[in-house]
Amino acid sequence: MQTVIRQDVTVNISPDLRISVGKDIVSEAELESAILAQAKNDPEAVVMLRADKSVPYEKVVMVMDIAYRNKLKMIAATNPK
C-alpha cells in the first residue's frame, strides 16, 4: 500500500484585503494560477480559506468559485475577532 500525501492549499484574505496562497502574496489576477500551482493537479487537494470577518463576501465567493471551477474541495473559516 502506498501513502498518498494530499496537497492542501491555504488561502488567506487579511482585513486590508491582501491575498496570500501559502506564504506568497498574490493579486486577484494571479490567485487562480497560484491555487492550481499549489494543488499540483491533485484531485484530493483541499482549498482552506481563512478570511477576517471584515472581508467583503464577494472576495470569499471569488475563492469559492475558483475551487468549484477546478473541482477542488473547499473549507472556509473566519476569524471572529
Secondary structure, DSSP 8 states (H G I E B T S, - for coil): --------EEEEE-TT--EEETTEEE-HHHHHHHHHHHHTT-TT-EEEEEEETTS-HHHHHHHHHHHHHTT-EEEEEEE--
